[in-house]
Amino acid sequence: MAQKRAIEKQIVEGSTLIGEPLSISVLEEEYQNDGAFLRKIQDLKEKNYKTLRKTRGDGNCFFRAFLFSSFEMFLTDKTEFDKFRVIAEKSKDDLISLGFPSFTVEDFHETFMEVLDKVGAPCTKTELLDVLNNQAYSDYLVVYLRLLVSGHLQKNADFFQNFIDEGRTLKEFCNRVNLFTVYLLIIYYGATIFLFLGGRTNG
């Protein structure tokens, strides 16, 4: 337990939640001995990706990346922002109807909408980065995204139950698993957002 806390402390002290833009070449330096990863980096370069932002590796990195990528797009695309906001506003009632505690959902939803409305004000990219690097705001947003993913799974249990092993129900799965998925979030919001997740596979 002490070792785990020490590792977590090192992660927190060594990185911001969402970093400034970096040249994609930094990945080539970091993974110079990883052939599979280098091939993926080369593929990105060929698709004209030039920069990246690092997120803190605390188990919430995907959700923070999704938030920043989405909100950054909304700064310059009011049509997509308006569509997203309608869905986000309604999502609270959707979750409550699925049996999530209203007092919990309302608390996190209120913060989510508060930050979303900052984006729609609009704010600058620097202001957006400051908000999402605020631990209190960022953690609330991450929790709400996790609730949304869990809600989407449970709402479509007949389909997703087929992918759950060990005899668990979908609800048990959602309660125990660190919900990590690009597919579900993109389906839920109907957003046209591309995220690159660099895994250590040959695919």
C-alpha positions as semicolon CSV with decimal commas, in nm:
position;residue;x (nm);y (nm);z (nm)
1;M;0,000;0,000;0,000
2;A;0,282;0,241;0,088
3;Q;0,454;0,163;-0,241
4;K;0,132;0,230;-0,431
5;R;0,092;0,568;-0,260
6;A;0,452;0,655;-0,340
7;I;0,398;0,573;-0,709
8;E;0,078;0,777;-0,719
9;K;0,257;1,071;-0,551
10;Q;0,537;1,048;-0,807
11;I;0,285;1,053;-1,094
12;V;0,104;1,357;-0,951
13;E;0,424;1,552;-0,889
14;G;0,575;1,461;-1,225
15;S;0,298;1,568;-1,460
16;T;0,004;1,799;-1,515
17;L;-0,339;1,654;-1,586
18;I;-0,321;1,775;-1,947
19;G;0,002;1,905;-2,093
20;E;0,100;2,169;-2,344
21;P;0,139;2,071;-2,712
22;L;0,457;1,878;-2,788
23;S;0,614;1,769;-3,113
24;I;0,523;1,413;-3,203
25;S;0,896;1,348;-3,227
26;V;0,910;1,321;-2,846
27;L;0,738;0,984;-2,880
28;E;1,008;0,864;-3,117
29;E;1,268;0,947;-2,853
30;E;1,073;0,779;-2,573
31;Y;0,999;0,460;-2,768
32;Q;1,310;0,436;-2,981
33;N;1,354;0,070;-2,882
34;D;0,991;-0,027;-2,938
35;G;0,947;-0,122;-3,302
36;A;0,570;-0,174;-3,282
37;F;0,513;0,168;-3,127
38;L;0,750;0,339;-3,371
39;R;0,547;0,203;-3,661
40;K;0,234;0,358;-3,512
41;I;0,411;0,691;-3,468
42;Q;0,526;0,682;-3,830
43;D;0,169;0,612;-3,938
44;L;0,052;0,922;-3,750
45;K;0,323;1,134;-3,911
46;E;0,219;1,013;-4,255
47;K;-0,135;1,127;-4,170
48;N;0,007;1,472;-4,095
49;Y;-0,021;1,464;-3,715
50;K;0,248;1,697;-3,584
51;T;0,175;1,758;-3,215
52;L;0,034;1,583;-2,910
53;R;-0,062;1,655;-2,553
54;K;0,031;1,422;-2,270
55;T;-0,218;1,340;-1,996
56;R;-0,138;1,220;-1,647
57;G;-0,123;0,840;-1,628
58;D;-0,352;0,810;-1,328
59;G;-0,614;0,576;-1,471
60;N;-0,824;0,864;-1,602
61;C;-0,606;0,961;-1,897
62;F;-0,852;0,850;-2,165
63;F;-1,140;1,045;-2,016
64;R;-0,929;1,359;-1,975
65;A;-0,806;1,327;-2,335
66;F;-1,163;1,282;-2,457
67;L;-1,279;1,587;-2,263
68;F;-1,005;1,814;-2,390
69;S;-1,035;1,692;-2,750
70;S;-1,413;1,741;-2,745
71;F;-1,414;2,076;-2,571
72;E;-1,130;2,207;-2,787
73;M;-1,334;2,126;-3,097
74;F;-1,639;2,303;-2,952
75;L;-1,440;2,627;-2,919
76;T;-1,455;2,663;-3,297
77;D;-1,764;2,460;-3,388
78;K;-2,082;2,605;-3,240
79;T;-2,304;2,362;-3,433
80;E;-2,141;2,061;-3,268
81;F;-2,137;2,239;-2,933
82;D;-2,511;2,305;-2,949
83;K;-2,584;1,941;-3,038
84;F;-2,360;1,818;-2,759
85;R;-2,513;2,051;-2,503
86;V;-2,867;1,931;-2,572
87;I;-2,757;1,569;-2,520
88;A;-2,553;1,656;-2,210
89;E;-2,844;1,846;-2,053
90;K;-3,080;1,553;-2,106
91;S;-2,827;1,295;-1,985
92;K;-2,902;1,364;-1,617
93;D;-3,262;1,249;-1,653
94;D;-3,150;0,948;-1,858
95;L;-2,918;0,835;-1,578
96;I;-3,176;0,890;-1,304
97;S;-3,431;0,689;-1,504
98;L;-3,180;0,401;-1,507
99;G;-3,170;0,398;-1,127
100;F;-2,863;0,610;-1,052
101;P;-2,907;0,812;-0,728
102;S;-3,043;1,155;-0,819
103;F;-2,838;1,343;-0,558
104;T;-2,516;1,195;-0,697
105;V;-2,603;1,248;-1,063
106;E;-2,727;1,604;-1,011
107;D;-2,410;1,708;-0,830
108;F;-2,173;1,584;-1,101
109;H;-2,404;1,692;-1,384
110;E;-2,418;2,047;-1,249
111;T;-2,039;2,075;-1,259
112;F;-2,024;1,916;-1,604
113;M;-2,274;2,169;-1,743
114;E;-2,095;2,455;-1,568
115;V;-1,769;2,372;-1,744
116;L;-1,946;2,304;-2,073
117;D;-2,107;2,648;-2,059
118;K;-1,764;2,802;-1,999
119;V;-1,659;2,644;-2,327
120;G;-1,966;2,783;-2,502
121;A;-1,912;3,135;-2,366
122;P;-1,667;3,094;-2,546
123;C;-1,335;3,071;-2,366
124;T;-0,982;3,063;-2,502
125;K;-0,782;2,745;-2,540
126;T;-0,559;2,860;-2,252
127;E;-0,863;2,911;-2,029
128;L;-0,993;2,567;-2,125
129;L;-0,660;2,408;-2,035
130;D;-0,661;2,589;-1,699
131;V;-1,009;2,457;-1,617
132;L;-0,929;2,098;-1,713
133;N;-0,604;2,112;-1,517
134;N;-0,800;2,210;-1,208
135;Q;-0,815;1,882;-1,015
136;A;-1,153;1,955;-0,858
137;Y;-1,323;2,032;-1,190
138;S;-1,142;1,761;-1,383
139;D;-1,222;1,482;-1,140
140;Y;-1,591;1,575;-1,137
141;L;-1,601;1,567;-1,517
142;V;-1,429;1,229;-1,527
143;V;-1,676;1,082;-1,279
144;Y;-1,968;1,207;-1,486
145;L;-1,825;1,053;-1,802
146;R;-1,788;0,722;-1,619
147;L;-2,154;0,745;-1,514
148;L;-2,252;0,806;-1,876
149;V;-2,057;0,505;-2,000
150;S;-2,207;0,287;-1,728
151;G;-2,553;0,417;-1,814
152;H;-2,509;0,345;-2,183
153;L;-2,394;-0,009;-2,110
154;Q;-2,688;-0,077;-1,882
155;K;-2,940;0,086;-2,116
156;N;-2,823;-0,151;-2,390
157;A;-2,769;-0,452;-2,164
158;D;-2,923;-0,702;-2,406
159;F;-2,644;-0,634;-2,653
160;F;-2,348;-0,577;-2,421
161;Q;-2,427;-0,867;-2,189
162;N;-2,286;-1,094;-2,460
163;F;-1,940;-0,950;-2,397
164;I;-1,939;-1,001;-2,018
165;D;-1,765;-1,313;-1,888
166;E;-1,742;-1,492;-1,553
167;G;-2,121;-1,505;-1,521
168;R;-2,146;-1,142;-1,412
169;T;-2,443;-0,922;-1,490
170;L;-2,389;-0,593;-1,671
171;K;-2,458;-0,403;-1,349
172;E;-2,193;-0,605;-1,164
173;F;-1,950;-0,540;-1,447
174;C;-2,014;-0,165;-1,435
175;N;-1,966;-0,158;-1,058
176;R;-1,633;-0,339;-1,070
177;V;-1,460;-0,247;-1,393
178;N;-1,265;0,067;-1,478
179;L;-1,486;0,168;-1,772
180;F;-1,254;0,256;-2,056
181;T;-1,396;0,280;-2,406
182;V;-1,381;0,508;-2,703
183;Y;-1,664;0,338;-2,886
184;L;-1,932;0,385;-2,623
185;L;-1,862;0,750;-2,561
186;I;-1,861;0,836;-2,928
187;I;-2,189;0,647;-2,984
188;Y;-2,346;0,813;-2,680
189;Y;-2,269;1,167;-2,791
190;G;-2,288;1,114;-3,165
191;A;-1,967;1,315;-3,185
192;T;-1,728;1,298;-3,477
193;I;-1,407;1,305;-3,280
194;F;-1,089;1,113;-3,356
195;L;-0,865;1,005;-3,072
196;F;-0,542;0,813;-3,110
197;L;-0,473;0,568;-2,830
198;G;-0,124;0,426;-2,861
199;G;-0,129;0,070;-2,737
200;R;0,163;-0,167;-2,725
201;T;0,027;-0,408;-2,981
202;N;0,125;-0,480;-3,334
203;G;-0,220;-0,383;-3,463
